[in-house]
Amino acid sequence: MAAIIDFGKSVPSSFSQSASLPVRRVPNSTILGQFGVSVGTNGLVLLEATIGLQNNTPSASNLIFTIVRNAVQIFTARSSPWTVDSYEAVHLSFTDSGIPAGYYGYALVVSAIGTGNPPVIIGPLVFSGISVS
């Protein structure tokens, strides 16, 4: 049976308290959330994120979402543009396994790629992880 070792979260904005974060272009990035968790022997971390985006232009850039563990990229997902004046909630899930016991810092970052205007992060913005063994 799995045991919960630790839980971490970063919730800078919920839907009712929307953010308004601009997305920076590659090679720069926008940090969306950070937290740390302890990992036990043969443990793993279940990571989840929900990000609300709003596109206000007819030609939006693609976005690259990246999860980083202790400054090392461990997960990347791409979100493609959608129609003008639209809202989209992007959901990401990743299981980080095969890491030694210890304390690890996780971060969720986003960068815009392409020539279009980047959408705006408007919330919800939730990034969390649960360490289990």
C-alpha positions as CSV (number, residue, x, y, z in Angstrom):
1,M,0.0,0.0,0.0
2,A,1.3,3.5,-0.9
3,A,2.1,6.0,1.8
4,I,2.1,9.7,1.5
5,I,5.5,11.2,2.3
6,D,4.9,14.9,1.6
7,F,2.8,17.4,-0.3
8,G,3.7,20.6,-2.0
9,K,1.7,23.2,-3.8
10,S,1.9,26.6,-5.4
11,V,-1.5,28.4,-5.9
12,P,-0.7,32.0,-6.7
13,S,-4.1,32.5,-8.2
14,S,-7.5,30.7,-8.2
15,F,-10.2,31.4,-10.6
16,S,-11.9,33.9,-8.4
17,Q,-8.6,35.7,-7.8
18,S,-7.3,35.7,-11.4
19,A,-3.8,36.4,-12.3
20,S,-2.6,38.4,-15.3
21,L,0.8,37.2,-16.2
22,P,2.5,37.9,-19.5
23,V,4.3,35.0,-21.2
24,R,7.9,35.7,-22.1
25,R,9.4,34.4,-25.4
26,V,12.1,31.7,-25.7
27,P,14.9,31.8,-24.5
28,N,13.3,33.5,-21.5
29,S,10.4,32.0,-19.5
30,T,7.7,32.9,-16.9
31,I,7.7,31.1,-13.6
32,L,4.2,29.9,-12.9
33,G,4.8,28.1,-9.6
34,Q,7.4,26.5,-7.3
35,F,7.4,24.2,-4.2
36,G,9.5,21.6,-2.6
37,V,8.8,18.0,-1.4
38,S,10.6,15.3,0.5
39,V,10.9,12.0,-1.4
40,G,11.4,8.6,0.4
41,T,13.4,5.6,-0.7
42,N,12.0,4.2,-4.0
43,G,9.5,7.1,-4.0
44,L,7.8,9.0,-6.7
45,V,6.1,12.4,-7.0
46,L,2.8,12.8,-8.7
47,L,2.7,16.3,-10.3
48,E,-0.4,18.2,-11.5
49,A,-1.0,21.7,-12.9
50,T,-3.9,23.7,-14.2
51,I,-3.3,26.9,-16.1
52,G,-5.9,29.3,-17.4
53,L,-5.0,31.1,-20.7
54,Q,-6.7,33.8,-22.6
55,N,-6.0,34.6,-26.3
56,N,-6.8,38.2,-27.3
57,T,-5.2,38.3,-30.7
58,P,-5.9,36.5,-34.1
59,S,-2.3,35.1,-34.3
60,A,-1.3,33.5,-31.0
61,S,2.1,31.9,-30.3
62,N,2.5,28.3,-29.3
63,L,3.4,27.8,-25.6
64,I,5.9,25.4,-24.1
65,F,5.2,24.3,-20.5
66,T,8.2,22.8,-18.6
67,I,8.4,21.1,-15.2
68,V,11.8,21.4,-13.7
69,R,13.3,19.4,-10.7
70,N,16.3,21.1,-9.0
71,A,17.0,23.1,-12.2
72,V,16.8,20.0,-14.5
73,Q,14.0,19.8,-17.1
74,I,12.0,16.6,-16.5
75,F,8.8,17.3,-18.5
76,T,7.7,19.4,-21.5
77,A,4.3,20.0,-23.1
78,R,3.2,22.2,-26.0
79,S,0.0,24.1,-26.3
80,S,-1.1,25.3,-29.7
81,P,-3.0,28.5,-30.5
82,W,-6.8,28.6,-30.5
83,T,-9.3,31.2,-31.7
84,V,-9.2,34.9,-30.9
85,D,-10.9,36.0,-27.7
86,S,-11.0,32.5,-26.2
87,Y,-10.3,31.0,-22.9
88,E,-8.6,27.7,-22.4
89,A,-7.7,25.7,-19.2
90,V,-4.6,23.6,-19.8
91,H,-4.1,20.6,-17.5
92,L,-0.8,18.8,-17.1
93,S,0.0,15.6,-15.2
94,F,3.4,13.9,-14.8
95,T,4.8,11.2,-12.5
96,D,8.4,11.8,-11.5
97,S,9.9,8.4,-10.6
98,G,13.3,6.8,-10.1
99,I,14.7,9.6,-8.0
100,P,16.8,9.0,-4.9
101,A,15.5,9.9,-1.4
102,G,15.9,13.5,-0.5
103,Y,14.3,16.9,-0.8
104,Y,13.6,18.3,-4.2
105,G,12.4,21.7,-5.6
106,Y,9.9,21.7,-8.5
107,A,9.0,24.6,-10.7
108,L,6.5,25.1,-13.6
109,V,7.6,27.5,-16.3
110,V,6.1,28.6,-19.6
111,S,7.7,30.2,-22.7
112,A,6.1,31.4,-26.0
113,I,7.5,30.2,-29.3
114,G,6.7,31.5,-32.8
115,T,5.9,34.9,-34.2
116,G,2.4,35.5,-32.9
117,N,1.5,37.3,-29.7
118,P,1.6,35.1,-26.6
119,P,-1.6,34.6,-24.7
120,V,-1.9,35.8,-21.1
121,I,-2.1,33.6,-18.0
122,I,-5.3,34.6,-16.3
123,G,-6.0,31.8,-13.8
124,P,-6.7,29.5,-12.4
125,L,-3.1,28.8,-11.8
126,V,-2.4,25.7,-9.6
127,F,0.7,23.5,-9.4
128,S,1.0,20.7,-6.9
129,G,2.8,17.5,-6.1
130,I,2.4,14.6,-3.8
131,S,5.3,12.4,-2.8
132,V,4.4,8.7,-2.2
133,S,6.3,5.5,-1.6
